[in-house]
């Protein structure tokens, strides 16, 4: 059967749109989820972290499985997992059910997203066609992130928070049905090593989960408690075992030789810090706007909208700046903009002007986060061997997701602890929430400021236009 490649692109882009939409659409629903299901202040962040950890932790395994078992097959499986878990998440009756489904939903995304990108790569020839396809792919992904806050607000205010998950179900099912009509199957036909390195994926993800849980439990238990120490030490031990497995594996998920590349190493750190600052800012600000300033979910989404527009604009501008000036100055400038944006946001209070504090902070942060990510993505594969470019890209993407989850856990733990301390000291609840919001964003600003130092140590490259366009999609 002859398949139109642009119909294939429409299917792939719609799936990616759904995955990206899901990341932002959930944030504006967090206060309603907390109230309805009885989440604790520290436990609420698991609604975000469970998804990002499993997504990042199994991203490399998903890409490897797609190459060996069939990209279309894994794409459909990922769609079905994503759809089923979205349905159960939307019907969840307690925090445990929702967090578990969000985790498995992240696993579905880890199967779906790399399979879709691999299909896109093998469907379109390198050059103009592939660049157009990647531009559409990246544009719709960016649009999904921007529209997610608006869609989430509409669904929460007009229906309920449950629909931010239920909306995925008909999209996922419809796509799973039509994929065979528009997407051809493809996979590696080599007779070489065909291993998935499941042990590596399980060890890395379990180790990261233990560390995140240890950080979260430090708020109620104390950093010196046996439970927290056991979780942190156990997590580090599992990550150490993961490195040992990768060093001995004939087909590792993460070839350790990749880390000889200065560009890749600095990029992983930069994007992990980007993820931490972004997820924490989004999480804290969404709660602040609704619980402190008393906005509805839709009003909250509308206040985030300028940040999305600034990010899309920054993707275009930063790509041009990288072509002209190279990666290092753009990455440095983006990190500085992110810090200034977070500092402005941290000064917001319950009654101050949106136009004077929140709006400038969101715009500067939206511009800075992309202006940091685009040159970092370019530097990541600058001196990596061609045959390892896919693995390098996967490591960088996983670093962003995992860094986001770890950073969110640390920042919200410190913010929640500060709120509890203020309440104990006699502060009014609203003043305590404002104090926690300020503390959390100041710590996020420290994460973003670390990217200034990383930018100084990153290589300065002048990439081709094609490399810039492809990196803008990844960022």
HELIX and SHEET records of a PDB file:
HELIX    1   1 UNK A    5  UNK A   25  1                                  21    
HELIX    2   2 UNK A   27  UNK A   29  5                                   3    
HELIX    3   3 UNK A   30  UNK A   37  1                                   8    
HELIX    4   4 UNK A   46  UNK A   57  1                                  12    
HELIX    5   5 UNK A   59  UNK A   69  1                                  11    
HELIX    6   6 UNK A   71  UNK A   90  1                                  20    
HELIX    7   7 UNK A   95  UNK A  123  1                                  29    
HELIX    8   8 UNK A  128  UNK A  158  1                                  31    
HELIX    9   9 UNK A  163  UNK A  182  1                                  20    
HELIX   10  10 UNK A  198  UNK A  221  1                                  24    
HELIX   11  11 UNK A  226  UNK A  248  1                                  23    
HELIX   12  12 UNK A  256  UNK A  260  5                                   5    
HELIX   13  13 UNK A  262  UNK A  287  1                                  26    
HELIX   14  14 UNK A  288  UNK A  292  3                                   5    
HELIX   15  15 UNK A  297  UNK A  325  1                                  29    
HELIX   16  16 UNK A  327  UNK A  346  1                                  20    
HELIX   17  17 UNK A  354  UNK A  358  3                                   5    
HELIX   18  18 UNK A  359  UNK A  380  1                                  22    
HELIX   19  19 UNK A  386  UNK A  388  5                                   3    
HELIX   20  20 UNK A  389  UNK A  424  1                                  36    
HELIX   21  21 UNK A  429  UNK A  457  1                                  29    
HELIX   22  22 UNK A  465  UNK A  474  1                                  10    
END                                                                             
